[in-house]
Amino acid sequence: MACSLLFAGSTAANAVTAPVASSSAGTVQIGSRTFSLSGTDVYRAADTLVLYTRTSGAVTPTNTWGAEAVVVGGRVTALRDRQPSYAPATAIPADGVVLSGHGAARDWLLANAPVGAAVSLPGAPQAAP
């Protein structure tokens, strides 16, 4: 199930469509740090960390008020802080996922997800050290 989300200043023509049902939650670990995952392919609310897969589309369905870490093969391959630059949505790789954080989750990603870091996701095998 999906819904169209209208943000301040948006119109029906540029509404964001996002799934609303969580398919998984749990804990994400990067290095020795952990953060609670709010769900997979769901709307990213304030202070939440969401995992986006290609099921949600080719790019993340989020606003610019967050940071996103691209994960391929259990490692961070890119980290983007979209907030100060108003960067466009992050492409979701066919062979990976994107962790998207807002508020406290954004801060956690920026502090703990350098390129090359090993990432452990709920239900996924861990990358080799």
Solvent accessible surface area in square Angstrom, and as a share of the most:
residue,aa,sasa,rsa
1,M,190,0.85
2,A,61,0.47
3,C,47,0.28
4,S,77,0.50
5,L,32,0.16
6,L,111,0.55
7,F,65,0.27
8,A,114,0.88
9,G,84,0.81
10,S,32,0.20
11,T,79,0.46
12,A,89,0.69
13,A,104,0.81
14,N,93,0.48
15,A,30,0.23
16,V,35,0.20
17,T,81,0.47
18,A,1,0.01
19,P,30,0.19
20,V,65,0.38
21,A,68,0.53
22,S,68,0.44
23,S,85,0.55
24,S,49,0.32
25,A,64,0.49
26,G,33,0.31
27,T,70,0.41
28,V,0,0.00
29,Q,71,0.32
30,I,3,0.02
31,G,52,0.50
32,S,102,0.66
33,R,147,0.54
34,T,76,0.44
35,F,46,0.19
36,S,78,0.50
37,L,5,0.03
38,S,50,0.33
39,G,0,0.00
40,T,14,0.08
41,D,13,0.07
42,V,13,0.08
43,Y,89,0.34
44,R,13,0.05
45,A,43,0.33
46,A,70,0.54
47,D,80,0.42
48,T,26,0.15
49,L,0,0.00
50,V,0,0.00
51,L,17,0.08
52,Y,0,0.00
53,T,31,0.18
54,R,119,0.43
55,T,121,0.71
56,S,25,0.16
57,G,30,0.29
58,A,59,0.46
59,V,72,0.41
60,T,1,0.01
61,P,20,0.13
62,T,15,0.08
63,N,41,0.21
64,T,29,0.17
65,W,112,0.39
66,G,0,0.00
67,A,0,0.00
68,E,0,0.00
69,A,0,0.00
70,V,17,0.10
71,V,4,0.02
72,V,42,0.24
73,G,67,0.65
74,G,17,0.16
75,R,73,0.27
76,V,2,0.01
77,T,67,0.39
78,A,35,0.27
79,L,55,0.27
80,R,66,0.24
81,D,43,0.22
82,R,7,0.02
83,Q,57,0.25
84,P,95,0.60
85,S,71,0.46
86,Y,140,0.53
87,A,17,0.13
88,P,103,0.65
89,A,34,0.26
90,T,4,0.02
91,A,67,0.52
92,I,0,0.00
93,P,29,0.18
94,A,90,0.70
95,D,102,0.53
96,G,17,0.17
97,V,24,0.14
98,V,0,0.00
99,L,0,0.00
100,S,0,0.00
101,G,0,0.00
102,H,45,0.20
103,G,25,0.24
104,A,51,0.40
105,A,0,0.00
106,R,43,0.16
107,D,80,0.42
108,W,28,0.10
109,L,0,0.00
110,L,64,0.32
111,A,81,0.63
112,N,28,0.15
113,A,0,0.00
114,P,81,0.51
115,V,103,0.59
116,G,39,0.38
117,A,19,0.15
118,A,33,0.26
119,V,3,0.02
120,S,22,0.14
121,L,23,0.11
122,P,49,0.31
123,G,93,0.89
124,A,43,0.33
125,P,122,0.77
126,Q,136,0.60
127,A,20,0.15
128,A,76,0.59
129,P,167,1.05
